[in-house]
């Protein structure tokens, strides 16, 4: 990093033969009390990140000057350059043809915006401006995109490892009219053999939409019984909690307790309290959310954590929920045109309040701490709408209130890729859309895509009909098949999330992460990968029964049939994709752990495991399996001696698969490695040996048409093994 001559001018160089610049200021630097601005010359137009917003492409455009705000707000996900629920002033640039990359975080929580444009000499420019704080830049040097994810999460915090059950499919909606309605939805999906691990309940269950209450009429009064019934079927229950507490200080205990502990946000001074402040509300800041007049818990106040934890614990004694969904935490108020809330008038009109800097930093960690106290030793589940750099340590994320349109389904892929870049790898959109009535084709295609969101949930809003998969026979059939595939490869997804948690690896990745030197891959944002192994190419256009798929260089196989698709490349290929088909592929060079699926992860985790071996062009492959009890906290201080976690490394070379135990554990004592599926077998094998012993010929079968060998091994999972194919 050097001064480049002018006041405030800086340059950062990469020490390579070409000494490429990856941070270069141009033009004047503005640094005032309420206006900070810096102009940057970027090393290429391959710019990604900066959110949260509804970006039309993963790759930013420079052809026309575009300015986009960054400020957390409760906003339906309309298309266009507008701010959404979270703030992530973080971007990545691919510098050259080799894919050398760097990234930059502007660590600032004030309202800001950015502009992309071309400088007078035709090089790409980026302007970052904010109304407070400091210009605290963190420059990460990569040199590859996956390295940047590891470096970034090392800086802001590694993402949490979610409980295994949360990887399963979930049903939800705002608009369940009773516990009986929920029972009917769950029953019809179970009857259709559609997997379900999670049932989420929106504000319908509350009394007058107040946190920590149950509607006292007969439609919801038996909620505790419903929760127990779902638990008996292996289904977990998530309840919504909005950080907005009704201002009833006479008959609503959470508000009364909060007043007694003085945990609500206050006006800076009493002379700022509006004239129309509600009776008894004192100098608390009052907004309007679902319960009506509301107080906002001040989660920067240490007392608030104790109050919140106790309210959560007391309510859990009534309803045994398993996780927490935090909505409306931007924060939000419906009453911007109802209340006379306004900033005091002075020479600035809008003074530098401390609250302005804190607005976009919701303390979601406090919600997690409450659940940790409730479930000691277990990994809590928190789903948050608003996020900030580092939120991945505490929460997973969904992309907010979307619409039931093909365009919004398409944009959800971009949102998922961006949040993996932001260090929040478990993310997804409301499958079939939150607002609107999806027709059968749209919901079918969205269910296929949603089965490969890292967080998979069908959710919609009040006023629209049920849209769970079992509503339509055709959607039910597709959901049954595609969710079975999801559940089959959950051990692989879980391993990816473990690596993200421990090392910072990518989970849902753009093709450019795997192929950073591939110029075509840099613009592909309608395909994505799970790790380095599975590529998903969803159908995102109405009426389409085929699509163009880009295959970067490598050996590619069909995930479902195992048959080879492309060897060599790179190439574009038009593939058939009738309504019941989701194009899925495996990149050669990986060993994918899988498990025979079931209707819940409680059931599937008892089933035998297997591996899909997909050799690369050199005939080699490798992979990893992480396994534990699915819910216990990991012991990072003594991980090598942690008997709760199991690690096995797989390596395939010279026609032999080896499984080496890296970390042993009793959690796999009852599990077997039952199946080995080897792809790319071009000639009929003479035999298969397991640990040096010939496998009976009736325990393996070779499909010459697809080039797939399937062997039944029935090996103890916790022991080293070898499986050799002889020709």
N, C-alpha and C positions, 0 to 999 in steps of 0.2 A: 504494500500500500504506500503510495507516494503522493505528495502534493503536486498538482498539475499546473500550478502557476497562479491562478486567480484566487480571490478570497473564497474559502470553503471548497475549492476544487480538489477532487480526489481521484486517483486512479488505482486500480488493483490489477496486477498482472499475474498471469499464470507462467511459472518458470519452465517453459518448454522451448523448443527450438525457435518457434515463431513468437514467443512471448505475447500470447493473446491477452487482450484486455477483457476482464469480466466485470469490472465496475468502473465506469468512467462518467464523471459529472460533466455537463456542458451547460453553458449559459450561467446566469446569475443564480445564486443561492438566496432564498428568502428565509429569514429566521426572526420572526416577530412573535409577540406574546400569543397572538391568536391566528397566526398564519405562517406555516412552515412549508416550503416548497423546494424540491430538488428535481433537476432534469438529468436524465441519464441517457447515454448513448449505449445501446445494446450491441453485443457482438454478433447477433443474428436475429432474424425474424422468428425464430423458433422459440416463442415465449408461451409458457403455460402457467396456470395458477391464478392467484388474485381472486378471492371470492368472499362471500357466497353470492352468486348471481346466476341468472338463467342464461348461460352462455350458449350461443348457437353452434359453437365448435370448441373443442378442447384447445386447439391452437388459436392464439389471438391474432387478430387482423390489424394491419398497419396501413391499408390502402386509403382509408378515410380516418381522420382524427375521431377517436371515440373516447368519451369520458364516462366513467362509471363510478358510482359512489360505493363506499364501504362504511356501513353503519347498520347495526342490528335493528331490525324492525319486524313486527308481525305483518306479513304481507303475503297474500296469495301469489303463487308463482306464475305471474304473468311473464310473457316473453319480452325481452328487451333489456337494456342496460340500466337496471335498477337494483337497489340493495335489497338483500333478503335477510334471513334469520341470523346468520353468523358473520363474523369478520375474520378474514385470513389474509393479511397483507404480506403474502409470501409468494414468490414466483421462481420458476426454473427456466433457464435458457440453455439450449443446445448450441454450442459455440461453433462447431465445425462439422465437416463431413464424416468424421470418425465417431461423432456422438459425444465428444468431450463436453461436459456439462458443469454448470454451477447454479447455485440458487441463492436468493437473498430474502431475508426476513426483515421487515421494518417493524420492530417491536414497539408498538404504539397503540393505545386503546382509545384514542380520540377519534371523532368522526373524520373521515378522510375520503379522498377520491384519487383515481389514477386516470391518466390519459395515454393512449397509444397513438403514435403518429410517425411520419417520416420526416427526418431532418432535411435541411436544404440540400445536403449532399446525397440524399437518398438512403442514408442509413437509418435503421429503426431507432426511435426514441421512446422513452417512457418518462412521464412526469408523475411524481408522487407528491401530494399535498395534504396537509392536515391542519386542524385548527387548535392544536395544543400539544403538550408533551415535548419530547425531544426526538431527533432523528437518530434513533438507535438501530443501526444496521448490523446485521449478522450475515457474513458472506461465507458460504459453504462451497468447497472446492471439488466435491465429487471424487473422481472425474466422470463417473457414469450415473445415470438417473437413479438406479437402485442404491448406489452409494449415498446419494443425496438424501433419500428417504431415511436411511440409517443415521446419517449425520444430523438431519433435522430433528428426528425423534430423540436422538441423544441430547439435543439442545433443549427441546421443549418438554420432553418426557415421553417414554415409550408408551404405546397404546396398551390398554388393559387387555387381559385375556378373559374373554367372556365365559360364563358358564356354558357347558356343552349344550344344554337344552335350548339355549337361546339361538343356536344355529338352525334349529328346526323351523318349520313353517308356522306362521301365526295368522290367526283371524282376529279382526277388530272392526269396529265401526262406531261412529257417533250416530246414534239412532236406534240402538237396541231399546225396545219399549218395556222390557221386563226380563226377569231371570228366565222365564219360560221361553222367550224369544231366543235367548242365548242357547238354551238347551236344544231348541229345535235346529238352530244353525249347526251346532256341534254334532248333533245326531245325524243330520242328513249328509254331512261331509264324511263322518265315520262310516255310514252305510255305503257311501260311494268309494270307500277305501282310499280316501285322500288323507295323507299324513297331517297331523297337527300336534305341535308341541306347546303352543302358546295361545292363550285366549286373553285378549286385551280388552279392558273396559274403559270407555270414555266417561264423560261427566254425567251420563244418563243415570248412573247408580246413586248419585249424590242427592241429598236433601237440599233443594233450592240451589244446586250447583256449588255447594260449599265443601271445601276440603275436609276430610276426616269425618264425613257423615254418610249415612245410608238413607235413601228415600224411605220414609216410614210407611208409605202405603203398601198394599199387598203386592205390587208389581216387583218390588226390589227388597222387601223385608227379609226374604230368605236367602240373601246373597251369601252369607256364611255357609249355608248348606250347598249352594251351587259350587262354591270354591272347593269344598270338600269332595263333591262328586267329581269335579274335574281332576283333582289330585288323585283320586282313586283310579282314574283312567290314564294317569301319567301325563296330564296336561297342566302346565304351569299357568298362573294368573298374574297379569300385569295390570295395575291400576294407575289411572292418571291422577296427578297432583299438580295443580297450577299454583305458582308462588304468588297468589293474590288472595288475601284473607278478608272475608266479609267484615264490615265495620260494626257488626252487632256486638256491642260491649255489655249487653245485659243477659243474653241467653245463649250465646255461642262460645263455648269454652276455649277453643283455640285462639279466638280474638282476645278474650279476657286474660288468658294466660300470657299472650304476647304483650298485652298492655302492661301487665304486672312485671314482666321481665324487660320491658322497654326495648322491644326488638324490631320495631317497624321504622321505616325510613321517615325522617322528619324534615321539615323545612329548615333551612339554614338559620333563620331567626323568625321570631313570632310575627314580626311586621310583614313577612312575606306570605303568611297564611291567607288564602282567599277569603273574601267576605262571605261567600256562600258555602263555607266549610260546614260539613254535616255536624249535627249536634253531638257533643261528647267526643269529637274526633281530635280535639286539642290541636297540637301543631304537627300532627302526622300528615304526610303527603297522601292524599286520597285520589284514587283513580277509579275507573269503571271497567270491570272485567265481568266474567260470567255471573258471579253472585250479585252483581250490582255495585254499590259503593265498596271499595276495597282498600285495605292497607297492603303495603309491599314489605315483606320481610327484608331486613338489612343483613344480608349474609356476610358482610364485612365486620359485623358486630359479633364478638366471641359469644355473647349470651344467646345469639340467635341459634347457634348450633345446638346448644342444650335444649332450647325450647322446641326446635324442629324435631330433634331426635326423640324427645319425649312424646310429642304428638304422633309421630310415625309409630313408635312402639305401642302406645295406647291403642291406636286404631288397629294395629296388627293383631292385638289380642282379640279383637272382634272379627276381623276378616283376615284370614291367613294368606295374604298375597305374597307373591314371590319376587316381585320387582317393581320398579317405579318408572313411570313415564312422566317426564317433566315437560310441560307445554307452556306456552305464553311467557317464556322466560327471557324475552329480549331486553327489557320487559315491555309489556303491552298495556295499553289503556284504550278502551273503546270510546272514552269520553272526551276526546280532544276538542269537540265542538259543544260539549255540555258544560264543562267546568271552566271557571275563569282562571285556570292555571296559566301563568305567564311569568317570564323573567322580569326582574325589576328594570326599569328604564334608567339608563345612565349614559355616559359619553360613548360607551361601546354598544349599547342596546342589548348585547348578549355577552355577559361577563364570563370570565374563565372559571366556571363552577368546578369544583372537584367531582361533582356527580356526572359531569359530561364525560370525563375520562373513564368513569366506572360504568357508564351505561351499557357498553357492549361486552362487559366482562361479567357474565353470570357465574356465580360461585357454585357451579354444578357439583364441585367436590364435596360441598356440604351435604348434598342429597346422598352421595355415595357413603359418606361417613355415617349417616343415619342408618343405612342398611348394613354397614359393617358392624355397627353396634347391635343391630337386630339379629344378624346372622354371623356370629363370631366364627372366624376360621374359614368362612365361605366367601367365594367371589360374588359380589353383589351385581345386580343388573340395573343400570340406569339408562334410559333412552331420553336424549335431550334434543330439543329443536334448535336452541341457540348454542353456538360454539365459538371458540376463540383458540389461538395457538396454545397447545397443551391440553385442550379439553379431552383429547383421546386417552389421557391417563385415567379418566373418570367415567367416560360415557361412550355409548355408541350414538349413531345419528340417523335420522331419516330426513328426506329432502323437503319436507313440509307439505303444505296444502296445494296439491297439484290438480290438474284438470284431466278429465277422461278424454284425451285426444291423442292422436298418433304422434303429433309433434312433441307433446309433453313426455310421452313414453321414450321417444328418441333422445330428448334432452336429459332424461334421467341417467343415461349411460355416461354422459359427460360429467354430470354432477357426481356420480360414483367415482369416476376416475380422479376428479379434482380432490375429493375428500380423502382418497388414499394418498394423494400427494401431500395433503395437509396433515397426515399422521393420524387419521381417523379411519381405519380400514374396514370397520364393520358398518356398512351404510347401505341404504336402499330407499326406494320411493314407494309411495302407496300404490300397490299393484292394482291395476284397472282404473286408477285415478280416484282422487278424493271427492271432487265436485263434478257432477254430471252423471249421465247414465250411459255406461259403455255398452256398445252392442257386442254380440257374441264373438265376432272375429277379433275385435280389439282386445277383449278380455282374455281370449285364448292366447294371442301373441304376447300379451303383457304377462300372463301367467308363466309362459315359457321363459321370458326374460327374467322375471322376478324370481324364478327358481334358482337363478345364478347371481342374484344380488347377494352380497355377503350377509345382509340382513333382509330377510324375506318375510313380508307381511302384506296381507290384503286388508285395505282400510278405506272406508268412505264416510260421507257426511250425512247428517240429518237431512231429511227431505228427499232423499234418493233411495231407490229400491235396494234390497240386499244384492250384493255382487260376489258373494263367496263362490268358490268354484262349483259347488254342487247345485247352484241355481240353474245352470244349463248342462244338459247331458254331454254335449260336445266338449265344453270347457272342463267338466269333471273328468272325462276320459283323458284329455291332454294333461290335466293337473296330476292325475294319478300316475301317469307315465313319467312326466318330467320331474316331479317331486321325488319319485322313487330314485331317479338318477342323482338328484341332489343328495338325498339321504345316503345313497351308496357311497358317494365321495365326500361325505362329511369328515371322515378321518383325515383326508387330505387338506380340506379347508381348515380344520382345527389345527393341524400341524403348521399351516401357513400363518395362522393367527398367533400360535405359540412363537414362531420365529420372529414375527413382527413385534411381539411383546418382549422378547429377550434380546434380539439382535437388530430390530428395526427393518426387517425385510418387507417388501411389498406384498400385498395380498391380491387385490383386484388391480391389475396392471394394464396400462395401455401397451400396445405392441411396441412402441418406441422404447420402453424400458428393457425389453428383451432383445430388441434389435435397434440400438441407438444410432448405428451407422446407416440404417436403411432409410433413405429419404422419403420413400412412399409411406412407410410405417408411421412417420412423424405426423401425417395428416389423417390417419385412420382413427376415427372415434365412434364408429358404429360396430366395432368388434372390441373384445377385451379378453384378458387372460386371467385365470386363477393361477397365481404364481408363475412358474416357467413351464407349466405342463399342459393345462387345459385352455383351449381357445373357444370362446363363445361368439357366434355370429348370428344374432337374433334377426328375425324378420321384422322390420320397422315401418313397412309401407302397406297401406290398405290394399287388399286384393292381390298382393304378391304371392306367388307360389314358387318363386325362385329368387335368388339374390346373388350379387357379385361378392365373392369372398377373396380377400387378399391373403396369400400365403407367403410369408417371408422365407428366406432360405432355410432349408432343413427337410427332415423327413416328417411328414404329417400323416396321421391316421384318423379314421373315424372313431370317435369315442364310443359310439353305441355298437357298431359292428366289428370294430378292430381292424377293418380292412385299410390298406394303404391308400392314401388319397393323392398326395404329391410327394415326390422325392426330388430334391434339387431346389429349383426356384431361384429367386422369388418369382411369383406368378399370380395373376388374377384368374380366378376360375368361377364360372357361373354354375351354381349348384342348385339342385332341385330342393325345394322346401315347401311341400304341401302343408296345409294348415296343421296337421298333426305332427310336423317335424320341426325340431329346433336343430340347426346345424351346429354340431359340437365336434371338436377335434383335439387330438393329442399331439404335442410336439415331441419328436423323437429325442431321446436322451434322458427321459425321466422314468422313475418308478413311482406309480401312484398307489398309495394304500387305499383300500376301500373296505366296506363292511356291508354285509347283506342287509338291505333296508327293511324297515317295519313302519308301523303307523305312528310311533313315537320313538324318540331317542332312548327312552327308558327301555323299550323293547329291543331296539336295534343294537344298543351297546352290549347286549348279551350274546349277539350273533357272532358267527365266525368272521374273521377278516380275510382279506386277500390282497394281492398286488397285481396291478396292470403294468407290465414291463414293455416300454416302447423304445426300442433301440434307435439310436441316431444313425447317421450314414456310415459311421465307423463300427456299428454293431455294439455300442455301449450305452449304458443308462445308469442312473443313480437316483436315490431318493431317501426320504427320512419319514419316520413315523414317531409322533409324540402321542403319548397316552397317559391319562391319569384318571382320577375318579370323576372328573368332569365338573367339579365345583369347589374343591379346596384351594385355599390360597397357596401359591407357590412359595417355597422357602428360598429366596434369592441369596440369603446369607450363607446357606449351607446346602446349596443345590446338589452338589455331587453326592451327598449322602442322604438325599431326600427320597425316602422309600415310597413316596406317593406319586412319583413321576417315572415314566418309562420312555426310553429313546432307543430306536433301532435304525441303523443305517443300512440301506440296500445298495448293492453294487452288482451290475451285470456286465460281464466282459468275457469274451471267448466262450460264448454259449453257456456260461455258468452264472447263476444268481446266488449271491451270498448275502445273508442277513447277519449283521454284527450288532450285538447288544452294547450300546454306549452307556446306558444307565438302567440298571435293573430295578424292578419293583414288583411287589406282590399284587398290584392292581391288575396284572395280566395273567394271574395264576389260572384263571378259569377260561382264558381265551385261546383260541386256536388260529393259526394261519392255515386256513382250509383250502385256499385256491391260489394258484399262480396262473395268470393269463399272460402269455408271451405273444406280442404282435410282430409282424414283419417276418414270419417264418416262411421262407420261399421254397423249401423242399421238405419232403416228408421225413420226420425224425425216425430214427431206428429205435430209440428208447429214451426214457427219462429216469435219472437216478436222483434219489433224495438222501442226502448225507451218506453218499456212497453206496446205497442200496437201491437196486433196480425197482422202479415203481411198476406195479402190476399194470398190464396193458389196458385193463378195464377201468383204470383210474386216470387215464389221460386220453384226450381226443384231439385230432388235428383236422382243422377246417382248411382244406387246400384252396378253396375259392377265396376265402378272406385272408389266408395266411396267418391263422390264429391257432396257437396251441393252448389248450386248457388242461391243467393238471390239478387233481385233487390231492393235496399234500397232508392235511390234518396234522400239522406240526404244532408243538407248544410254542406260543408266541414269545415267551420269555427266554428262549434259548437260541444260540447261534445255529444257523443251518446253511446248507448248500443245496441247490437244485440245478442239475446239469442236464442239458439236452444233447443227445448224441445223434450224429448223422452217419 
